[in-house]
């Protein structure tokens, strides 16, 4: 919530002309609603910091449009993508979080908590069964992703069945972020 409050304050200050910000970078991803209804939306790169071996990103995106806004917010994903692989297809996820890392809030799980119809599918459950298994996955895996309802290996499809919208939207955002990353850091 702190990140979203900051963004709203930044927009307000920008609109009255008292603060200057660098242009935000965005990329288009496919956002899915229940049943796999696709919409093209923009994800916003809130933070990008490259070092010798990896780039840190913080990306905001629409989580779910299936329920009212009182149940869903924008998600903020913290993710580190490796820069040192031979080809962009081999670039992989070093770390990823929708919450805290080392005692610092770096992201926000913006989907329902728990996911509607699945009382056990809390943000913590999804972190254990969807988010953390993505560590080590490569760009080539996302390029081969078949879309809504498909999962990236090593995510166990049975462990996230019933969370198809969340799983598909996160995968879609990561796929497009990997492409942005490849275009920028692998020329």
N, C-alpha and C positions, 0 to 999 in steps of 0.2 A: 504494500500500500504506500510506503514511503516513496518508492520510485514513481508510482503513478501520480502522487501528490506533487512531486518535484516537476514532472512533465507538465501537469496542468498549470503550475505556477510559471514555468518557463514560457508556455504558450501565452499566458496572460501578460507577462512582462514583455514578450516580443510584440504583442499586439499594441501595447501602449508605447513601444519604442524606447524602453529604458535599458534593454540588455541586447547585446549582439551575440549570436551563436553561430558557429560554423554550420554550413548546410548539412542537414541530416542525410545520411545515405539510406536508401531503401532498395528493396528488391521485391519482385512479385513472386508469390507462391500460390498454390492452389489450396484453398481452405474448403473443408468438407463439412456439411451439416448432416444430420441423421439421414441414413439411406444412401449416403455418398454424393449428395447434391453438391457439385463443385462451383466455387466462385473464385475469381482471381482477386486477391487482396494484396496489400503492401505490408511487408514486415519492415521495421525500422531498426537500423543498427544504432544503438544508443552509445556504444563504446567499441572501439577497435584499437588494439595495441599489439603491434608486431615486435617480437624479439628475435633472436638468432634462430631458435628452433620451432617456435609456434606463435600463433596469433590468438590473442584473447578477444572474444566478442561478447557483447551483451545485446540481445536481440529481443524486441517487443513485437508481439503478433497477436491477432485475434484467436482466442482459444476455441470457443464454441459459440455458435449462434442458435443453438437448438433450444435454449431456455432463456428466460428473462435475465436482464443485466444484474438483478439482485443475487443471482446464482453464479454468474460468470464475469470474469474480468479479463483484461489483456494478460497474457503470459509474458514473463521475461525470462529468457533462457541465457545462462552464462555457459559459454562453450569455448574450448581451446582446440584449434585445428593445427596439426603439424605442418611445418613449412619445408621440412628437410628430406622428404621422400623423393625418389628418382623421378616420379611422374605425378601429375595431379590425381590420377586414379588411385594411387597408393596413399595419398594424404589421408590421415585418420584423426579420429576424435581422441584427444589426450585426456580431457576432463569435461564434464557436463553437469550442470545443476540447475534446478528450478527453486532453490532455497538457499540454505547456508553452506558455506565452505569455510572450514577453519574458523568458525565463530563469526563470520561476516556474511550478511545477507547479500547474495549476488544475483538472485533471481526470484521469481514469483510464480507459483503454480496458480494459474488463472482459471482453470476449469473447475467444475463442481468438485467439492470435497466433502463426502465421497461422491464418486460418479453416480449419477442417478440410476437407481435400480440395482446397484451393486454396493451395499453398505461396507463391504470389506475393501473396496477400491478407493482407498484414501490417497492423498498426495504421497504419503510415505510408501504405501503399497506400490503405487505407480513408479516411484523412484527406484524401488528395489527390483521390480519386474519389467520395467520398460526403459527408464532413463539410464541407470547404471550399466545395464547390459550393452548399451550403445558405445561405451568406451572401447576404443580399439577398432570400431567399424570404419570402413574405408569409403571414399567417394564412389568408387566403382559399384559398391553394394547399393548405394542410393540411386545411382544412374540406372541400375537394373530393377529397381523397385517398380512394381506393377500398378501402384496407386491404391485407392481406398480399399481397405480390408486386407491388404497384403502387409506382412511384417518383414523387417530386416533380420536376418540371422545375426546374432544369437538370441533375439527376443523370442520367447516361447509363446506362440499364438494362443495356446490354451490359457496361459496365465493372464492374458489381456483381452480375452474374448469378452465382448460386452463393452469394451472401451475403444471401439473401432474409430470413432470420431477423434478422440484425443490422440490415439496412436497414429492415425493417418495424418493429422495436422502437424504433429511434431516431426514426423518423417518428411513431410512435404517441405517444411521450413528448413530442415537440415539439408535436404537435397539441394535446394536453391542457394543456401548459404555456402555449401561446398562449391557450387558453380561460381559464385561471386569470388570466393577464396582462390579458386584455380585461375580465374581470369586475372586476378590482381597479383598473385604471388608466384604463379607458374607461367611465365611467358616464353 
